[in-house]
Amino acid sequence: MSTANQVPPGPRIYNLFPLLVGPLPHWKPHLERSKRMEFDWLFVNPIQLAGFSGSIYSIKDYYAIDPRVIDPSAGPPDSQLRHMISDAHDLGLRVMMDLVINHTAVDSPLVTAHPSWYRRGIDGKPIHPGTRDGNRKVTWGDLLEIDNVADRDGLWRYWIALAEHYAALGVDGFRCDAAYKVPGELWRTLIGTVKHHRPGITFFAESLGCPFEDTVRLAQSGFDFIFNSSKWWDFTAPWCLEQYHQTAPLVPSVSFPESHDTERLAAELNGDQAAVKMRYAFSALFSAGVMMPIGFEYGFRRRLHVVKTRAADWETPAWDICDFVANVNRLKKSRRVFNEEGALDPLTLGNANLFAFVKWSRDRAERALIVINKDRLNTQSFSTGWGGQFLTGIGRLEDLSPDGTLAHTPDYQACTVQPSGIHVLWAT
């Protein structure tokens, strides 16, 4: 057995999308399934009262629970939330929720109660946030931007009290939405204060698309993890490894094969189960943490929608890869090298259809060779004779491939990888 117990395990996160599963008292079977798949965190998108648009990321009242996730016959909303969290804790799952403090719903009572908390244009009117989609500017008319430097005393106290309120209900961590749009000093103050009162609470920065200097700022602001962009990597372009090498020394990251913001991978890959499984295994082994949204295990194809999704959108499973996900998650937690972000070196195996890299534990005591067949149609072969730095000075060598399908000679000199296969050789 490896020395995995010498470092904290990287988070294995199951994203339970609240609109898809309905009222809180109905969540327990999903919690139990996530535990069977060896997840140890439950991430819940916003469940607070939404504004007029109905988007769960357009929060009207931070202290009220949205009626779409409440069973009117099951008692007070806070009690239903406490029971869900208690069920999760009983299963050994920690609970993470979204913390959205860079904007509110346009119809939030805070707009009139605290007008100075909002950014305003030259006309004096509050500003709607937006983004660019290619050459097109997108403006979110249901949102108003918060000015997190205008009232450092009152506004910052409000955000700290909000986080501590949900921590008191049992929440163990927060995914901080668009974290790079919030001043680093506010994060340092909020995170430091909450952790002082509740040691062990964990903060995750949603930082996709932000410049590297913003990632550095987030790492210096007290975040425990950031989310990385490996989901979009083609295993060829250099950017993903470059980002890893830049951020790994600063703050560990979380990978995901899809999210509530992306198309379903089963739809993107036209129902190619082997390719879907490979992308999950890669996500789990590439970085310290991994996240998977509900429905991924069943090959759901309908994209999650922050306004329109309902429990009626639950799909007939195209497949059931729960056992595979559990195997990958067990592999991840069993070896130290997969729970931290040590050196990562690409490796040429003499076959352009294969991508391979060697991942090292930080103390260089463990290493893993991860080989990915980019070819979705054909088997590919390689020889560990190309292994270079992976083979130098190894002691014990184990085949830990999650599907157990790596065909090889006894000395591993000749290996065959199935279409969309991913194979793992681990060594000390």
N, C-alpha and C positions, 0 to 999 in steps of 0.2 A: 504494500500500500504506500501511496505517496505521502508527502508532508503537507497535504492540503489543509490539515487541521492547524497548521502553524500560521495561516493567514485567514482573514475573514472570507467566507464564501462570497463570490460575486452574486449579485441579486439575479434570481431567475423569476421574471415578472410575467404574470398572466394579466392581460388587460381586459377587464370586464366592462364592456360598453353598456352603460345603464339603460339607454333607450331600447336596446335589443332584448334585455332580460326582464324589463318591467319592474314591478314593485319590489322593494327590498326584501320582504319576507319570502320571496320566491327564489332568492339567489343561492340558497344553500347547496342544491345539487351541482351548481356550477363551481362553487368553492370546493366541493368534494372532488369533482373531476380535475380541477387544477392541482389539487394535492396529489391525486393519483399520478398526474403527469410530472410530479417532482418539482413543481414551482414552490417558491417560498415567499413570494410577494404577490399581492393582489393590487393592481392599479385600477382605480375607478375614475373615469372622466367626471367633469363637474355634475353634481347632483343638486346644486342650489337652485333656487327659483330663477328661471330664465325670464328675460324681458319679452317684449311684444313679438319679436321674431321667432321665438321658440328655440333659438340656438342655445345649446347647453353652455357654449362659451361666451354667451351674452348674458352676464349675470346681473339680475335686477336686485336681488336681496341675498347677501352673502350668508345670512343667518337663518334663512327659510329653506326647506327642502322642496324641490319641485314636485308638484302633485303627480307627475307621470311616473315617479318611482315610489309612490306611497300607496299602501293599501288602506283605504279609509276605515276598514273594520279591524285593523291590527294595532290600534293605539296611537299615541302621539308620534309625530315624525322623528323626533330625536331619539325616542325609545326604539323605533324600528331600525334606525342607523346603529344605535348601540348594540342591538341584538345581532345585526349582520356582522359588525366588527368582532363581537364576542364569538360568533360561529367561526369566523376566520381564524381568530387566535386559538380557538380550541383545536383547529386543524393544523396549527403550526404555521399559519400564513400571517405575514405582516401586511398591513393595509396602507396604501399610498393613495392620496387624492390630489387632484389638480389644485394649484394655487394660482389664481389668475388676478394679478394686481397691476397690469399695465393698461387695462381698459375696463369699463363697465357697460351695461346696457344703456342705451340712450334714455330709457325711461326709469332708470334707477332713482330712488328717492335721494341718493347722495348728490345728484345734480343740483337740486334746489337746496338741500340742507348744507352742502359744502361746495359752493360754486368755485371757490378758489383752488379746489383739488384737480381741476380739469385744465388741460392745455387749450389755449384759445388762439384763433387766427387774428390777423390785423383788423378784422371787422369786429373783434370781441366775442365772436361766437365759438362755442366749443368745437374742437376738431374731431372729425371722424377719421380713424386710422385707415390705412390702405397699404397696398403693395403693388408691385409691377408684375404682370403676367406677360412676359415677352415685351412687346411694344405697347401693351394695353395697361392702363392704370386701373386698378380695382379698388374701390372705396367701399368700406363696410358701414352702411348707413345706420345699422342697428347698434353701433358701438360708439363710444366716446373715449378719447385718450385721456388717461390720467397723467397729471403733471407731478411726478414723484419727487420734485425738488422744491415745489412751491411752499408746502407747509410741512417741514420736516418733523415738527413736533406733533401736531395733531394727526396728520395723515399716517406717519410712520407708526404711531401708537395704535392707530386703527388696524393696520396690517398685522402688527405683532399680536394684538389681541385676537384677531381673526384666526391666525395660525394656532395660537394657544387654546382657543375655543375648541377647535377640531382635535387638537392633540389631547385635550381633556376628555373628549368623547372616545378616545382610544386610537386615533389615527397615528401611525408609526412613521410616516414620511410624506413628503410633498414633491410632486412634479411641478416645477415652477414654469408656467407657460411663458414662452417668449422671454426667457430670463435675461437675455442680452439687451432688451429694451428698457430694463430697470437699472437705476444707478447701482454700481457696485457697493457703495457705502451703505445704501439701504439694505442690500442683501447681507452685508457683514453684520449690520446691527440686528436685523431680524433673525438671521440664523444663529448668531451668537447668543441672543437673548433667549430664544426658544430652547436651544441646546443646553443653556445654563440651567433652565428650569426642568428640562426633560432630556437628560443625557441619553444618547443612543438614537434620537430621532434623526432621520436621514433626509437629505435634500438633494434632489435631482434637478439639473438645469436642462430645460428644453432649449437647445442652442443651435438647431439645424439651420444651416445657411449663414451663420454669423461669421464675420472675419476672424482670423486667428487671434488678433489682438483682443477681441471680445472674449474669446475662449480663455485667454490668459487672465483677463479681468475676472471672469467667473471662477476660475480656479483659485484666484486670490481672495475671493469673496466668501469662501467657506463651503462651497458645494462639495458634496461627497462624490457625485457622479455627473457626467454630462451624457447626452445622447449623440451618437456619431452617425455618419451618413453612409455607412457601408452597404445599406440596402440597395443603393443605386450603383454599386460598383460592378463593372463587367469583367473583373479579374484580369484586366489588361492595362488600362490606363493607370498612370503612376499616382494619381492624386490621393487615392485612399490610403496607400501605405505612407505617403508623405504626411497626410493628416495624422495618421497613427503615430508616426515618429515625432511629430511636433507636440501632440497633446499627451501621449502616454506618460512622459516624465512629470506632468503637471497634475493630472486628475484622471482617474479611471473612467471608462466610458461604457455605454450600453448599446448593443446592436439590436436590430430587429429586422425580420424579413418583410414585414408590412406593418402599417399602423392605421389608426382611424383616419389619418390624413391622406392615405394612398389608396390606389386601386387594390383589390384583393389579388394576392399573388397567384392563386389558382386561376383567376380570370386572365391575368397578364400572361401566364404560361400555358394557356389553353388546356387546362386540366392535366398537365404533365406532373403526375404525383412524384416521380423520382426527382424532378428538378425542384419541386416545392420542398421536399424533404432535405435535399442538399442545401438549399438556401437557409433553412432553419439551423441545420447542423453547423454551417459556416458561421452564422450569426452567434451561436452559442459558444463557439470555440475561439473566435477571433478576438473578442474583447472580454473584459472582466464580467460584464453583465449582459443579459439577454432579455428581450421583451417579446411577447407573442400575443396578438389580440384574439379574443374569443371568436370561434368559428374557423380559425386557421386549421385546426386539427381535423375539421370535417370538410375541408375544401370548399368553404362558402365562397361565392363569387360576387354577391351583391355588396357594393361598397357601403361602408358605414356612413351615415349622414347625421350631422350634428343637430338637424332639425327634424327630418322626416322619418328616420328609422323608428320602428316600433317592434314589439314582440312578435307581431304577425309576420315580420320579415325573416323570422327564423327559417332557415332553408332545410330541405331534405339533404342529409349528408351525401356528398359525392364519394367520400371515403372516410375511414377512421384511422388516423395515424397517431392516436393517443399513446400507444405502446412505443412507437418510434421516438416521439417527443420525450417520453419518460426515460428511454434509454440514453438519449443525448444528454438530458439534464442530469442523470446519474453519472454519466461520464464526466460532465463538466465539474460537478461538485467533488468528484473522487480524486482529482489531480490538481495540485497547486498551480501548475502552469496555466490552467484555463481560468483561474480566478484572480489573476493579476495581469498587468500589462507590462511584461518584460520586453526584451529585444525581439524583434520580428524581422526575419531576413527572407526575402524571396529566393527560391532555389530553382535552377534550371534542371529539368530531368530529361532533356533531349527529345521532348515531344511537345510541339506547340499547342496541342489540344489539351494539355494538362497545365494547371496552375498549381504550384506548390510553394509552401513557405515553412520555415522552421521558426517555431515560437519557443522562447526560453523563459524559464522562471527568472525572477529578478536576481536571484543569487546564482544563476547559471547551473543549479544542481539538477534541474529537470529540463528536458526539451521534448518537443513534439514535432513530427513531420506531418503536415496536413496536405493531402493531395486531392485536387478537385478536377474531375473530368468535365471540361466545359462543353464537350460534345454530347448533345442530348440524344443522339441516334446510335452511336457506335461505341464499342468498348475500346479502350486505349491501354497501352502497355508502357511500363517504365522499369528501370533497374535502379536499385538503391546504390549501384556502383557510381551513379551520378551524385550520390548523397553528400559529398564534400564535408562541410562543417557539421552536418547532422551526424555522420558516422564517426567523426574523429573523437576518440577517447570515450566511447559509450561503454556502459556497463551492461545493464539489463535492457533488453529490447522487447516491447510488447505490441501486438496488434490490437488496438482498441477501437477499430472501425465500428461505428454505431449499428450498421446493418449486418456486420459480420460477414461481408461478402467479398473481402479482398482475397483474390486468388494469387497465391505466391508460392515460389519454391521455398524449401525449408530455410534457406539462407537469405531469403528476401531479395536475391539478386535479380529475379524476374517477377514482376507483379502486373496484374491485369485489373483495370478499373472499369466497372460497368458504366453505361451511359448515365450522365449526371451523378456519378458516384462520388462519394467523399470518403477518404480513408485516412486513418490516424495511426501513426506509429509513434510510440512514446518510449523514451529512453532516459536512464539516469547516467 
